[in-house]
Amino acid sequence: MRRGRARLRAVALIGIDGSGKTTQAHRLAEALTAAGHPATYHRNAGGRRWLGRLAQRVGRPDAQRLVGRNGLLAVESVLRWLAIALALLSCLVTGRTAVMDRWSACQYASIRAHGGQRWERLARAGYRLFPPPRVTFLLTVDPAEAYRRIERRGTDHESMQWLSAAATAYRTLPEYDRFVVVDGSGTPEEVSRRIRAHLTEWLPGDPPPPAGPGPGDTRPPSGGAGRDEPVPAQARP
């Protein structure tokens, strides 16, 4: 399609807690709006953080100890479904691009990480109503680094066991080969450039990284496009 002809209806950012989803979703919504494609940030949370705080107030260690595993998965699935439905409806009415901080894949990964696979079929039946985003970015980061980020922000807590299980769950999803996998390590600016490199149809302002150093130039390419930079993938419509 010619640049400007295709409408970017929705973009989703997924990944384990601490991978930078919220930061990058905010940045992407701002970048799209500045480029002339009005976008709105939507945080499609499942309520686990809120339930965790409630659990601590009543003397329970975490949300699962408060409502049980099945109760937690049920609450998460319903709240996230409602959040996504409201986000899509809002953008349908306003015509703005929906930048989704979390998507249905986050719920499937949560179900797998909790060991509640029998819930996944039911969740998929409910979430099947939603049209898939044009691009789904999976931000990957080492669970140990994600743990450090979470502890640094100081608003909640996740165990290394949970973060490792969630990272594995994302990799085992049947949708995994359709995700655009982006290295979430590095500075927010570096990660933003990696994401924008896959959206040049709507964000043409970032010049592509040079193919290689010129004569006598030994500096590494700018923009995080070094040896460890992920190869741009073709996003499915």
C-alpha positions as CSV (number, residue, x, y, z in Angstrom):
1,M,0.0,0.0,0.0
2,R,1.1,3.5,-0.6
3,R,2.2,5.5,2.4
4,G,-0.8,7.1,4.0
5,R,-3.3,4.9,2.3
6,A,-3.6,2.2,5.0
7,R,-5.2,3.1,8.3
8,L,-3.4,1.8,11.4
9,R,-6.4,0.8,13.5
10,A,-4.6,-0.9,16.4
11,V,-1.1,-1.7,17.7
12,A,-0.5,-3.9,20.7
13,L,2.5,-4.2,23.0
14,I,2.8,-7.3,25.1
15,G,5.5,-9.0,27.3
16,I,6.3,-9.8,30.9
17,D,5.9,-7.3,33.6
18,G,9.0,-5.0,33.6
19,S,9.6,-5.4,29.9
20,G,8.7,-1.7,29.2
21,K,5.2,-2.1,27.6
22,T,3.7,0.9,29.3
23,T,6.6,3.2,28.6
24,Q,6.7,2.3,25.0
25,A,3.0,2.3,24.5
26,H,2.9,5.9,25.7
27,R,5.8,6.9,23.5
28,L,4.3,5.2,20.4
29,A,0.9,6.9,20.9
30,E,2.7,10.3,21.2
31,A,4.9,9.6,18.1
32,L,1.9,8.5,15.9
33,T,-0.1,11.6,17.0
34,A,2.9,13.9,16.2
35,A,3.2,12.2,12.8
36,G,-0.4,13.0,11.9
37,H,-2.0,9.7,12.9
38,P,-4.0,10.6,16.1
39,A,-3.6,7.7,18.6
40,T,-4.8,7.0,22.1
41,Y,-3.0,4.9,24.8
42,H,-5.1,2.2,26.4
43,R,-4.0,0.2,29.4
44,N,-5.8,-3.2,29.2
45,A,-4.9,-4.4,32.7
46,G,-6.4,-7.5,34.2
47,G,-6.6,-6.1,37.7
48,R,-3.9,-8.4,39.2
49,R,-1.9,-5.5,40.7
50,W,-5.1,-4.1,42.3
51,L,-6.0,-7.5,43.7
52,G,-2.5,-7.9,45.0
53,R,-2.7,-4.6,46.9
54,L,-6.1,-5.6,48.3
55,A,-4.7,-9.0,49.4
56,Q,-1.9,-7.3,51.3
57,R,-4.4,-5.0,53.1
58,V,-6.3,-8.0,54.4
59,G,-3.2,-9.9,55.3
60,R,-2.8,-12.2,52.3
61,P,0.6,-12.4,50.5
62,D,-0.8,-12.1,47.0
63,A,-3.9,-12.0,44.8
64,Q,-3.9,-15.8,44.2
65,R,-4.0,-16.4,48.0
66,L,-6.9,-14.0,48.2
67,V,-9.3,-15.4,45.5
68,G,-7.6,-18.6,44.5
69,R,-6.0,-19.5,41.1
70,N,-9.3,-20.0,39.3
71,G,-10.8,-16.9,40.8
72,L,-7.8,-14.8,39.8
73,L,-7.8,-16.1,36.2
74,A,-11.6,-15.5,35.9
75,V,-11.3,-11.9,37.2
76,E,-8.3,-11.2,35.0
77,S,-10.0,-12.6,31.9
78,V,-13.2,-10.6,32.4
79,L,-11.6,-7.3,33.3
80,R,-9.1,-7.5,30.4
81,W,-11.9,-8.4,28.0
82,L,-13.9,-5.4,29.1
83,A,-10.9,-3.1,28.9
84,I,-10.1,-4.2,25.3
85,A,-13.7,-3.9,24.3
86,L,-14.0,-0.4,25.6
87,A,-10.7,0.6,23.9
88,L,-11.8,-0.8,20.5
89,L,-15.2,0.9,20.8
90,S,-13.6,4.2,21.7
91,C,-11.3,4.1,18.7
92,L,-14.1,3.0,16.4
93,V,-16.1,6.0,17.4
94,T,-13.2,8.5,17.3
95,G,-11.3,7.1,14.4
96,R,-8.1,7.2,16.4
97,T,-5.4,4.5,16.4
98,A,-5.6,2.3,19.5
99,V,-2.2,1.7,21.1
100,M,-2.8,-1.2,23.4
101,D,-0.7,-1.7,26.5
102,R,-1.4,-5.5,26.8
103,W,-3.7,-7.6,24.6
104,S,-5.4,-11.0,24.6
105,A,-2.1,-12.8,24.3
106,C,-1.2,-11.4,27.8
107,Q,-4.1,-13.3,29.2
108,Y,-3.2,-16.5,27.4
109,A,0.3,-16.2,28.8
110,S,-1.0,-15.5,32.3
111,I,-3.2,-18.6,32.1
112,R,-0.3,-20.8,31.0
113,A,2.1,-19.3,33.6
114,H,-0.4,-20.1,36.3
115,G,-0.8,-23.6,35.1
116,G,-4.5,-23.2,34.3
117,Q,-4.5,-24.4,30.7
118,R,-8.1,-25.6,30.8
119,W,-9.1,-21.9,31.1
120,E,-7.3,-21.0,27.9
121,R,-9.9,-22.5,25.6
122,L,-12.6,-20.6,27.3
123,A,-10.6,-17.3,27.2
124,R,-9.9,-17.7,23.6
125,A,-13.5,-18.2,22.8
126,G,-14.3,-14.9,24.4
127,Y,-11.4,-12.9,23.0
128,R,-12.0,-14.3,19.5
129,L,-14.6,-11.5,19.0
130,F,-11.9,-8.9,18.8
131,P,-10.1,-8.1,15.4
132,P,-6.4,-8.6,15.8
133,P,-4.1,-5.6,15.9
134,R,-2.3,-4.8,12.7
135,V,1.0,-5.3,14.6
136,T,1.7,-7.0,17.9
137,F,5.0,-6.2,19.4
138,L,6.4,-8.7,22.0
139,L,9.0,-6.9,24.1
140,T,11.5,-9.4,25.4
141,V,13.9,-8.8,28.4
142,D,15.8,-11.1,30.7
143,P,13.5,-11.9,33.7
144,A,16.4,-10.8,36.0
145,E,16.4,-7.4,34.4
146,A,12.6,-7.2,34.5
147,Y,12.8,-8.1,38.2
148,R,15.3,-5.2,38.8
149,R,13.0,-2.8,37.0
150,I,10.0,-3.7,39.0
151,E,11.8,-3.4,42.3
152,R,13.2,0.0,41.2
153,R,9.8,1.4,40.5
154,G,8.6,0.2,43.9
155,T,4.8,0.1,43.1
156,D,4.4,-3.7,43.1
157,H,6.4,-6.9,43.3
158,E,6.8,-10.0,41.1
159,S,8.8,-13.1,41.9
160,M,11.6,-14.4,39.6
161,Q,9.7,-17.7,39.3
162,W,6.6,-15.9,38.0
163,L,8.6,-13.7,35.5
164,S,10.4,-16.7,34.2
165,A,7.2,-18.7,33.8
166,A,5.5,-15.8,32.0
167,A,8.5,-15.4,29.6
168,T,8.3,-19.1,28.7
169,A,4.5,-18.9,28.3
170,Y,4.8,-16.1,25.7
171,R,7.3,-18.2,23.7
172,T,5.0,-21.2,23.7
173,L,1.9,-19.4,22.4
174,P,0.7,-20.5,19.0
175,E,0.6,-16.8,17.9
176,Y,4.3,-16.4,18.7
177,D,5.4,-16.6,15.1
178,R,3.1,-13.7,14.2
179,F,4.5,-11.4,16.9
180,V,7.2,-8.8,16.0
181,V,9.8,-9.6,18.6
182,V,11.6,-6.5,19.9
183,D,14.6,-6.5,22.3
184,G,13.3,-4.6,25.3
185,S,16.7,-4.1,26.9
186,G,18.6,-0.8,26.6
187,T,17.3,2.8,27.1
188,P,13.7,3.7,26.3
189,E,15.0,5.7,23.4
190,E,16.8,2.7,21.9
191,V,13.7,0.5,22.3
192,S,11.5,3.2,20.8
193,R,13.7,3.3,17.7
194,R,13.5,-0.5,17.4
195,I,9.7,-0.3,17.5
196,R,9.4,2.6,15.1
197,A,11.6,0.7,12.5
198,H,8.6,-1.6,12.0
199,L,6.1,1.2,11.4
200,T,7.8,3.3,8.8
201,E,4.6,3.4,6.8
202,W,3.2,5.6,9.5
203,L,6.4,6.9,11.1
204,P,8.6,7.8,8.2
205,G,10.7,10.3,10.1
206,D,13.4,7.9,11.4
207,P,16.1,7.4,8.7
208,P,17.1,3.7,8.2
209,P,20.4,2.7,9.8
210,P,23.4,2.8,7.5
211,A,24.3,-0.5,5.8
212,G,27.8,-0.4,7.2
213,P,30.6,1.9,8.2
214,G,32.1,4.1,5.5
215,P,35.7,4.1,4.5
216,G,37.8,4.8,7.6
217,D,34.7,4.9,9.9
218,T,34.9,2.4,12.7
219,R,32.0,3.6,14.7
220,P,29.0,1.3,15.3
221,P,25.8,2.2,13.6
222,S,23.5,4.5,15.5
223,G,20.0,3.8,16.7
224,G,20.8,0.5,18.4
225,A,21.1,-1.3,15.1
226,G,24.2,-3.2,16.2
227,R,25.0,-6.9,16.1
228,D,22.3,-7.7,18.7
229,E,19.5,-5.7,16.9
230,P,16.5,-7.8,15.9
231,V,15.9,-8.2,12.2
232,P,12.8,-6.2,11.2
233,A,9.9,-8.6,10.6
234,Q,7.0,-8.3,8.2
235,A,3.9,-7.4,10.2
236,R,0.8,-9.2,9.1
237,P,-2.3,-7.1,8.3
